[in-house]
């Protein structure tokens, strides 16, 4: 079955690519407490197999054909990659006894039940890759080894407690949350470019690494409602085919519906809205028509009532035809709406943030700069703690679908309904979002991660480019200097607190970094308390140049003030003879023909692959238990055009769906199985805990890199292209970015089309 990319395929790919942030939670097993727990786990070592299962495309074979296509064109190319990791989620819900709660309306304390939801996220991954290649002719060539990798963890633990009385009214909720993230990447490019049959060689040894870590060591907040909320009661009354909308925050009356009275309206099927006649002149004739997405007709008054506040929906055609009365009933066709106000929202937090970046080895000297000129590094870390008492706003909703199914949990049957909503309670979803916001923003004076990255970026830019602008203030004068180039250095000078009866001079002079005079300029001031002007300087030297400015009282011969500052006069890039030889060599080489042959070889081989998607449509649902009025699981169901059957791809065993014939490596947990899984991973917080490092087989990659770099070392003969031919047979030769770009574009193009190239 060969199909184009459909909605289900997008969903499946999203599941595979986003599983790295799927949460997993563990709660302690309690024999006296009934738990409703569920979750999932994904093993990243199965990524290639799952990709083939969902697309019919063998990624390993495709990469093999990419390398063989390059080899047939005369390019030695080896691509290696290893990825290891797991991503997990467990959600556990249970009751945790009763307590007395002081309500926000000032009434007496009320006994409430603590409804607890625990969420635990555990993700860890480790990736290594290498691309090794060599190519040359009599004019030019490359011999390069590219390696890179990443490692990271994401851990989140959240404990949410919702307070409900015996009738289901919600009085407030608390949350305690911690998070730890630590992610880093590195990139190395080693080897050389050559020209003139190896006589001109430019070595390369570029290294880049970056890391970001962010931890919420502890954060908690509490929300108390102004009046008890009926949200849980409304959810309990919800039936299949109905929906509900919930908004919490300050009551600004935005939920009021505004109606307009019209004389006649008719549904426009082309525009899917109502066209209403307007007679402004009151002469019995229509002057023009207004459009409304929603209208109702009341025959007893012969009046239409219309509003914009329900949004656009093609189902609103039924409002007039079937005699809906939301205007009269003060209800909504969108489903039930619940609006709650917050009496208080208070919380505390403590965080730690770190950022580092390093880049070395860029060939600055080949552009005329000093060696190491472009070597940069930036490191910063900060801790923060504080409290907040802020507004609390959020919107949530749920659509409950008709029909039921029986799922199996702990060997027992449970009747559930499908829904579109958050997998955790409304209040928890909003509470986590608000708490994340306040912890990330931090206290008033503390720098955020965004500030740290911005400051580090500016620091790196200044290191690379130098500071071509500067300013300095004295007691009676100031200067601002802008160095555009060696011949155009602009100085803006100001002076104040002057005696208008005296004559003054502002004298500026510039010296290079060796203290050698370069240029000077001056301006005269008279009959003024203050003045300003522009002066021009120049230099013959790149790099740092320093300017000294003096304010002289000409009449007295005294210097009233003086200031000094320095600027960087940036050098215009001037390619070295070696770089020019390399550029000329590649322009005169046969590389264009080689790349054309590579492209043709690759196209020929890729014609043998056909995208074969097992499914054409799919849906993701949460599973709603209308007995206990909570989400108790989730499922992804799929189907194909040549079958009327729907299957469970991810989720619990169900009497309504069979097991999907083509599986992905997602393990679904429910009931006691989920609680056991929760307990097993609760203390897994480090990379070694989360990733089976013994299963990360990067020995082949490391050996290939080591052998390739040894072949390129000067003592091994360096750029002797005759010796590298034997190594090519072992598949251990380096590579350059154009080949990587082509190979990745080829794969991306193949996956994007996702249809048979034979059609």
SULFENVEN-V657783 format. One line per field, one symbol per residue. phi: phi as a letter, one per 20 degrees, with the letter a starting at -180 (. if undefined). psi: psi as a letter, one per 40 degrees, with the letter a starting at -180 (. if undefined). A space follows every 10 residues. Layout:
# SULFENVEN-V657783
phi=???
psi=???
This chain:
# SULFENVEN-V657783
phi=.dcffcgfff ffffffedff dfebcccffc fededdcbrb bcdffegfff fffecmdfff ffffffffff ffendebcdc bcccrcccbc dccaecncbe ceffenfffc fceeedcdcc dccbbbccbb ccbbbacfeb acbccdcarb baccccccdd cddcefenfe drbcbcbcbb cbcbcbbccc padcbllnfd cdfcbdccbb bccbcdfabb bccdffcgee gfffffefdg ndcbccccqf edmfefdddd ecebcbfeff elaeddfcdf eldncfeace dcfbbcddff dlcddcbeed mebfffgffe fdmfcfffel ccffofccdc ddfbbcacbb ccccbbbbbc nfffffdnef gngefcbbcb bbdbbrcbbc fccaccabdd efncbdddcl mdececcebd affdggffgf fffffgffff fmffdefegf ffffffffff ffffdmeecb bbddfcbbcc dcefafecde cddccbleef eddccdddbc cefenefdab bbbdcblbfb abadcccbbd dfnfcddddc ddeffemeee abccbcceef efgcgfgfff fffffffeee ggffffffff fffffffedc fcefcdbabd ceddeeeelb fcrbbddcbc febeedceec qffcfeceff fddcedeedb mfgfffffff dgeecefffe cfffeeedff ffffffffff fefgfeolef fffffffffe mcdfbcggfg ffffffffff ffflbffef
psi=hhiihadddd dddddddeed ehihihihhh dehhigiiai ihheeedddd dddeeehhdd dddddddddd ddeehhhhhi ihhiiihihh hhhiifaiih hhieeeiiii hihhhhhhhh hhhhihhiii hhiiiiaedi iigihhiiii iiihhhhhhh hhhiadeehh eaiiihiiih hhhiiihhhi aiiiiffedh hhihghhhii ihihhgdhii ihhhidihie ddddddehih eiiihhhiah heeeeihhih hidhihhhdd efihhhhhgd efeeihdahi hhdhiihhdd efihhiieee ahhdeededd defifdddef aheeiihhhi ihdihiiiih ihhihihhhi ehgddeeeii hedehiihhi iiiiiaiigi ihiihiihhh iiiiihihhf eiihhiiiih aieiiddddd dddddddddd daidehhidd dddddddddd ddddeiheii iihadeiiih hhhdadeghh hhiiiifihe eihihhhhih iaeeehhdii iiiihifidi iiiiihiiie hiahiihhhi hhhddeeihd iiiiiiihhh hhhhhidddd dddddddeie dddddddddd dddddeeeih hgheieiiih iihhhedegi heaiihiiii deieiiihdh aihieehihh dhiifhhhii bddddddddd edeheidddd hgddeggedd dddddddddd deideeebfh dddeddddde ffiiiidddd dddddddddd dddfihee.
